[in-house]
Amino acid sequence: METKGGFYITQIKQLQDRIFERLLLENGIEISGGQGRILFVLWKTDHMTISEISEKTSLAKNTVSIVVDGMVRKGIVERNTNPQNRRQAIISLTKYAKSLQGKYERVSQQMNTLFYEGFSQEEQEQFEQYLARILDTLTSIVLRK
C-alpha cells in the first residue's frame, strides 16, 4: 500500500505558510514565518540564547542566527552580550515586538480555525494525537545523532 502522509504534510506546510503570511500582512504584521516562530518562543520566555531559540523552534542554529540578524535590523529584537558568558548573545524582545503579540495570536487563531474547518472536536483531538506521535518519532531520530 502506497502511503502519502509525508507528501500531504509537505503540501499542507507550504500552503499553511503562504496563507499565514497573507493573514499576517492583512493584519499589518510584516514578519516572515521564521521570524514568527522565533517571536512565539520569545513571547513565552524573553531573553534567550541562539541555542535555546534553536532548540525551542527546531530551527538550525545558523538559521536562527541569520533570521535574528534580520530581526535586529528591523528593530524587532535586540542582541546583547550575556554578562555571564561574553561569547554568548542574549536575544530580547523590543517594545515593538511586544506590541505585535496580541495581533499575532489573533492571526494564529484564524489559522487554527481554518485548519480544523469541518472537523468535530473528537476528530481534531485524534488528529493532534497522531501528529504528536509523528513529532515524537522524528524528534527521537534527530536526538539519536
N, C-alpha and C positions, 0 to 999 in steps of 0.2 A: 504494500500500500504506500502510495506516494504521500508524504506529509508536506504541508505548505505553511505551517505555523511561522517558521522563521521568515519566510518570504512576506507573509502578511504583516508580521511585526515591523519589518523594514519599511514596507509601504505605509503603514499606519504612522510610524515615526516621521517619515518625510512629509506626509500630509499634515500631521499634527503640528510640526514645526512651521509650515507655511501658514496654516490657519492661525496659530497662536501669535506669530509675528504680525499678521494682519490685524488681529484684535488689539494687540499692544499699540500699533500705530493709530488705529481708530480711536483709542483711548488716550492719545497724546503721550505715550511712553515709548521713547526712542532708544530701546536697548535690544540686543540680539538674544537669541535663546541661551547661548553660553553665558552671557552676562547675567541673564535672569537666573540661571542655575546658581551662579556664584552669589548673587544678591539674596536668593532664597535662603542659603545656608548662613549668610552673614546676618540676615534679619533674625534668625533663630539664636545665633551666637556671634556677636560682633567681636572684632579684634582677633583674627585667626591668622595662622601662618599659611603660606602657599601649600605646604604639605597637608595641613589639616583640611584646607578647602578641597584639595585634590581628593583626599580620602572621602569626604562627605558628598562630593559631586560625581565621583567616579570618572573625573576628567584627569588626563595625564598632567603631571606637574608642569611640564613645559607649556602645555596648552593653557593651564591656569595662569601661568606667568605672563604669557602673551596677551590673554584676554584682560587680565588685571592691568597691564600696561596701558591698554586702550581705555579702560575704565578710569584710570588715574588721569589720563589726558582729558577726558570728558568731565572730570570733576565728580564722578560717581563714588569713587573710593579714594582713600589715602593710603600711601605706603610709607611706614615709618620703621626705623631700626628698632629691633627688640632690645630693650636695655639689659635683659638677662643673657642674651646671646647676640652679639653685634653682627654676626654673619647672617642672621635671620631677619626677615622683614615681617612686620605685622600689618595686615590689611584691615582697614577700618572703614565703616560707612561714613559718608558725608551727610550733612543735613539734607541735601538734595536727594540722596539715596533713601534716607529715612522717609522723606515726603512721598516717595513713589510706592511704598509698601501697600497702602490701602487700595490704590488703583490696581496694582499688580495682582493682589489677592482677588479682586473682583473679576479681573480677566481670567485668572486661573479657574475661578468658579464657573465662568461662562464656558470654558473649555471642558470642564468636568461634565457639565450639563450636556454638551454636545456629544461627548464620549459615550454617555450612557443613555442617550435618547432611545426609547423603545425597550429598555431593559427593566425587568422587575427588580425590586430590592434584592431578592434572593439570587437572581442571575448575576447582578452586579457583585455581590459578596462572593459568589462562587468563582466568578471570573478573576477577581482580585486575589483569591486564594491560589488559583492556578498560576497567575503572574508571579506571586511571591515565591512559589516553588521553583519556577524557572529562574528567577533572580537569585535565589539561594544556591541553586546548582551552578550557575555561571560564576557567582562570586566565589564559591569554594574552588572552582577551577583556577581562577585568577590568583587566589591566595596560595595555591599549591606551588606556584612558580618560584 
